[in-house]
Amino acid sequence: MKHYTKEELDLYRHGKLSVLSRISCAAHLKECQECAELLEELKEDDQLLEHLRSSIQIYKDLTEIKPTASTV
């Protein structure tokens, strides 16, 4: 059984494969636990990255706040 690479699964996740390739990948994922787990890991990685980006933006926003007369 041919396994999909991280790059291929990432393209699948983002809908960037051809229709035929998406159908083939979806069928494969139903049968292959290893690829299904890798796809789930990629989703979790994206969620973690989005959380980190959000945290960084909040930190930047907080550090850019300048004291005003009412906060001094």
C-alpha positions as CSV (number, residue, x, y, z in Angstrom):
1,M,0.0,0.0,0.0
2,K,1.4,3.4,-1.0
3,H,1.3,5.9,1.8
4,Y,0.8,9.6,1.3
5,T,3.5,12.1,2.2
6,K,3.0,15.0,4.6
7,E,3.1,17.3,1.7
8,E,0.4,15.4,-0.2
9,L,-1.8,15.2,2.9
10,D,-1.4,18.9,3.4
11,L,-2.5,19.6,-0.2
12,Y,-5.5,17.3,0.4
13,R,-6.4,19.1,3.6
14,H,-6.3,22.5,1.9
15,G,-8.3,21.2,-1.2
16,K,-5.4,21.7,-3.6
17,L,-5.4,18.3,-5.1
18,S,-7.2,17.5,-8.3
19,V,-10.7,16.0,-7.9
20,L,-9.5,12.5,-8.8
21,S,-6.6,12.8,-6.4
22,R,-8.9,14.0,-3.6
23,I,-11.2,11.0,-4.2
24,S,-8.3,8.6,-4.2
25,C,-6.8,10.1,-1.1
26,A,-10.1,10.1,0.8
27,A,-10.6,6.4,-0.1
28,H,-7.1,5.7,1.1
29,L,-7.6,7.5,4.4
30,K,-10.6,5.3,5.1
31,E,-8.4,2.2,4.8
32,C,-5.0,3.4,6.1
33,Q,-4.8,4.2,9.8
34,E,-1.2,5.4,9.4
35,C,-2.1,8.1,6.9
36,A,-5.3,9.0,8.8
37,E,-3.2,9.6,12.0
38,L,-0.6,11.6,10.0
39,L,-3.5,13.8,8.7
40,E,-4.8,14.3,12.2
41,E,-1.3,15.3,13.4
42,L,-1.1,17.9,10.6
43,K,-4.4,19.3,11.7
44,E,-3.2,19.5,15.3
45,D,0.0,21.2,14.3
46,D,-2.0,23.8,12.4
47,Q,-4.2,24.4,15.5
48,L,-1.0,24.8,17.6
49,L,0.5,27.2,15.1
50,E,-2.7,29.3,15.0
51,H,-2.7,29.4,18.8
52,L,0.9,30.5,18.9
53,R,0.3,33.2,16.3
54,S,-2.7,34.5,18.3
55,S,-0.6,34.6,21.5
56,I,2.2,36.4,19.8
57,Q,-0.2,39.0,18.4
58,I,-1.8,39.5,21.8
59,Y,1.7,40.0,23.3
60,K,2.6,42.5,20.6
61,D,-0.6,44.4,21.2
62,L,0.0,44.5,24.9
63,T,3.6,45.7,24.6
64,E,2.7,48.4,22.1
65,I,0.2,50.0,24.5
66,K,1.7,53.4,25.6
67,P,0.9,54.8,29.0
68,T,-1.6,57.6,29.0
69,A,-2.2,60.3,31.7
70,S,-5.0,58.2,33.1
71,T,-2.9,55.1,33.5
72,V,0.1,56.8,35.0
